[in-house]
Amino acid sequence: MLYSTLGRSGLAVSQYALGTMTFGSETDQEEAFTQLDHFAEQGGTMVDCADVYGGGAAETIVGKWLQDRPASLTDQIVLLTKGRFPVATTPGAEGTSRRHLRRALENSLRRLDTDHIDLYMAHSFDPLTPLEETLGFMDDSIRQGKISYFGLSNFLGWQVQKAAEICRREGFVAPVTMQPSYSLLVREIEWEILPACQDNGLGLMAWSPLGGGWLTGKYRRDMDPQGSTRLGEDPTRGIEAYERRARNNQTWEILDTVHHIAEARGASMAQIALAWVAQKPGVSTVLVGARTQVQLKDNLGASDIYLTDQEMLTLDSVSSPACGDWPYGSAGIEQRSRLLPST
């Protein structure tokens, strides 16, 4: 397992982080403990939670695991959780206001059975709450010793930039990370979000690096998804909905290319797709989540793979997202190149 600092901070994290979104819903406590044990034994450090995962059950499971295992195993864990969305049906129990985040953080601390969280994140931008209020809460929580660092999740480029500017203006502690969806199937963050993060020293934590399971090769062009897979149970689920991606020819071109490289490498498609994300500029860690330990072991096998420049170039080329000529397309690139100073 390789390690890197999270953005410009001194927080060292493992190249692959363990996501717990399935804990308490699709993955029971026994299986979750098995995954956490294996992840830590393989040198993994960052465990990613959120208060809404399993309606709070994921945090409870992780908290029990931390108390049940010896310090020799758990001291390495960098604990991350997030707040923003409603865990209960209480009216108004959502958002990034001081009121909601204070309650969300206290409840997360209780479920995780700890008095301190290494990294706390705003799970999504809240258009109803002034960003100054949210960032002020994060700054206060760091100074109170409840959290060590904070980050942003699912923010747009302008929102990241605005947050960074507010922190500089107000003297707040700055965010160290941003957590976006990033994979061979979702690369649009490279247009604005990634540059904003790099310019302001935020390390990327990529979620859904396998495109909701698509990049494992489990789905076929000529067969609707079936069985105990995400789309087998619900073909319309989320951003990875089958019909939307299946009718895009580029999806299948990407999958064919990943399959070809995986075969040549003697690796799984998932390992190739994960290695591609891990090697992209600005990425500090990649979130992997699995229903079973078998899937987790395969995913963590990506830590042994380093793609060549040609393999990266091939994957970059086939997965380049479609865009208009301006400002992100060829015309925009050509125009900007003319404005670069000559050397």
C-alpha positions, 0 to 999 in steps of 0.5 A: 500500500502506498501513502500520500499526504492529503492535499497540502496538509500533513495528514498521510493517508493510504492510496486506497480508502475503505468506504462504508456506505453498505455497512448496516444495509447491504453488509452486516456487522460480521462481514463489515468487521471482516472487511475492516480487519483485512483493510487494516492488515493490508496497510489501509488507513482511511475509513470513510463514513457518513451519518446517513450510511445505513441510517447511522448504522455504518458509524455504529459498526465502525465505532464497535470495531474500533473498540473491539480491536487492539490499538496496534490495529486501530491506531493507524486508522484515519477516521472520516465522517460527513454531515449534511443530509437528514438521518431521521425524519425530523423537520429541518434536520439537514443542511450545513447550518451551525445548528444542524452540523453541531447536532450531526457531529455530536451524534456521529461522535456518539455512534463512533464512540469517540471524542474526536474525528480526524476528518469531518466533511460537509457532505454536499453544498447547501444553497440555503446556508451562507458558506461563511456559516458552514466554514465558521463551524468547521473552524470552531470545531477544529479549535475545540479539538473535536476534529483535526481537519475538514473537507468538502464533498460534492462541491462544484468548482466555483463552490470550492473556490469560494470556500477557499477565498472565504477561509483566507479572508476570514482567517479560518482553517482551510479545507484539505480535501474534496470528495467528488465522483471520479472514474473513467466514466465520470471525468467532467470534474477535470474541467473546473473542479479538479483545477480549483482543488489543485490551485487551493491545495485540496487533495481529491478523494475519488468516490465511485471509481468503478462507476457504480460497478460498471468498470468491473465488467459485470454488465453486458451490452446485450443483456439487462442486469440481473441478480444481486448487483446494484443494477440487477436489483434496481436498473434505474439506480443513481447516476449509474442507471443502466439505460442511460449508460448502456445507450452511450457507445463510449461506455462500451468502448471504455469497457472494451479497452479496460478489458483488453489492458486487464487481460494483458496484465493478468489483472481484473478490470476493477484493478485497472480502473482503480489504478487509473484513478489513483495515478491521476494528478491531484488524487490523494486517495481512492475510495473502494467499497464492497459487499464482500471481502472477496470483492474488497481483496480484488479491489485492494489488489490494485495497489500492486499495479502501476499503469504505464504511460501508454496505458494511461494515454490509451485509457485517457483517450477512450474515456475523454468526455464529450464537450462542445468546441468552447470553452473546454473543447479543441477551440478553447484549448487552441485559444488558451495556448495562444495566450501562454507566454513564450519561453 
